Amino acid sequence: MGAVILRAQTCLMCGGPLPQKGRVDRRYCKGSCRTLAYRVRHRINAVRPPGPLEPEWAEPNAVVTTMLTSLAQIQARVLDFAHQLEHEELYARLPVKIAEEVARDSAHAENGKLDPDPPEQIPLLDENEDAEQQEDAQTNAEKLDALRHALSQATEDKAKAEERADIAERETEETGHELIIQRDQLHAELLTERERNGKLDAKLAKLHKQATDIISNLQSQYDYALHENQQLASRVRELEAQLLRAQEALDAWERVGAESQSIVARNNTLIAENTALKAEVQRLRPPSAQADALTHLMIDRVKALHWLAVYDARVGSKTTGRLLPSYDTPHILSAAQYQAFAARRDFYLRVRGPNEPKPQWLSEDRLLDEPSEKKIYADEQFKNSYIFSRMGSARRKAGENP
């Protein structure tokens, strides 16, 4: 037999009395209380962390549960004893007589005499079976006494258990009333908490929007910084390439500097050599026309020979003069120096008599000793006078009067 469930007396939602009809495990007095309890449970599940769905006061405490279990066990034992007792009484009953036998026995009893020849009663069981049945009946009687004693004891225990259950039920009702009050307080606190959570949800949504905006701004800043970083990386690569080219140029300049130093050293050497060469050239350079009388004399001869050639060309006769490439000072001076050189060379190389002294070079091919220079100057001055006379004759032939 299963455990006995006690019927609740008050509604768990409103605290009103429950109807005595209907299911034994009924907790609410009407459908509205059951619907309201369902909504409260769902609201609690929506706002509180996971936990027991039912409040603590909705379930009996450990003492009440233990008492109800003990009471159910006692009731089961009592019913079991009752069934056993009924079974034993069924076996202990006397044989049942039919109606005719009962009427006849009663008539004989009234007349005060018995039937002289009563019909022989056929035993239902033999002697052995009768003895066993008597022993079984005696045993069953003893068991019946024991069961009756146990039944009385169980009845007393049941009465005590019911009393304890009543006490526990009253305590439970008191506790349930207190819990209902606490439930109302918790419900009010829940509503307050829900309002506060609503405000917090609004603040949270606002903060979430602000966080989203900040994340968007940070993302845009990150993209801009990434773009700037890429540009800077490109600029760094360009600068590295420029630095490499500058390093190569610097190396080239260093090589050029080393070469320049060698060139400067070589230039200094060349300058020193040039200075020495200038000194030598200055030493070997022939004297100027103003310093050299023979050269100054030869300037007049060169000019006279030039104009003699010009006049001969005009007349168409044989040219006896010497035409200059250009009648300017450098060409005139060059031709005069060559005429002076030729005059000194011819004087130095001409055949002389045994008593005539040989001239000496003071500067080879440029200057002879002083007596020789005087002799050459006199000879060349005489030749100039002859050339001047020829030039005057050719000028007259050309039709130019002085």
Secondary structure as the mmCIF struct_conf table of DSSP 4:
data_model
#
loop_
_struct_conf.conf_type_id
_struct_conf.id
_struct_conf.beg_label_comp_id
_struct_conf.beg_label_asym_id
_struct_conf.beg_label_seq_id
_struct_conf.end_label_comp_id
_struct_conf.end_label_asym_id
_struct_conf.end_label_seq_id
HELX_LH_PP_P HELX_LH_PP_P1 GLY A 2 ALA A 8
STRN STRN1 THR A 10 THR A 10
TURN_TY1_P TURN_TY1_P1 LEU A 12 CYS A 14
HELX_LH_PP_P HELX_LH_PP_P2 GLY A 16 GLY A 16
STRN STRN2 PRO A 17 PRO A 17
HELX_LH_PP_P HELX_LH_PP_P3 LEU A 18 PRO A 19
BEND BEND1 GLN A 20 GLY A 22
TURN_TY1_P TURN_TY1_P2 VAL A 24 ASP A 25
BEND BEND2 CYS A 29 LYS A 30
HELX_RH_AL_P HELX_RH_AL_P1 GLY A 31 VAL A 47
BEND BEND3 ARG A 48 ARG A 48
BEND BEND4 PRO A 50 PRO A 50
BEND BEND5 LEU A 53 GLU A 54
HELX_RH_3T_P HELX_RH_3T_P1 GLU A 56 ALA A 58
BEND BEND6 GLU A 59 GLU A 59
HELX_RH_AL_P HELX_RH_AL_P2 ALA A 62 ALA A 92
HELX_LH_PP_P HELX_LH_PP_P4 ARG A 93 ILE A 98
HELX_RH_AL_P HELX_RH_AL_P3 ALA A 99 ASN A 111
TURN_TY1_P TURN_TY1_P3 GLY A 112 GLY A 112
BEND BEND7 PRO A 116 ASP A 117
HELX_LH_PP_P HELX_LH_PP_P5 PRO A 118 PRO A 123
BEND BEND8 LEU A 124 LEU A 125
HELX_RH_AL_P HELX_RH_AL_P4 GLU A 127 LEU A 284
BEND BEND9 ARG A 285 ARG A 285
HELX_LH_PP_P HELX_LH_PP_P6 PRO A 286 SER A 288
TURN_TY1_P TURN_TY1_P4 ALA A 289 ALA A 291
HELX_RH_AL_P HELX_RH_AL_P5 ALA A 293 VAL A 315
TURN_TY1_P TURN_TY1_P5 GLY A 316 GLY A 316
BEND BEND10 SER A 317 SER A 317
BEND BEND11 GLY A 321 GLY A 321
BEND BEND12 PRO A 325 SER A 326
BEND BEND13 ASP A 328 ASP A 328
HELX_RH_AL_P HELX_RH_AL_P6 THR A 329 LEU A 349
BEND BEND14 ARG A 350 ARG A 350
TURN_TY1_P TURN_TY1_P6 PRO A 354 ASN A 355
BEND BEND15 GLU A 356 GLU A 356
HELX_LH_PP_P HELX_LH_PP_P7 PRO A 357 PRO A 359
STRN STRN3 TRP A 361 SER A 363
TURN_TY1_P TURN_TY1_P7 GLU A 364 ARG A 366
STRN STRN4 LEU A 367 LEU A 368
HELX_RH_AL_P HELX_RH_AL_P7 GLU A 370 LYS A 397
TURN_TY1_P TURN_TY1_P8 ALA A 398 GLY A 399
#
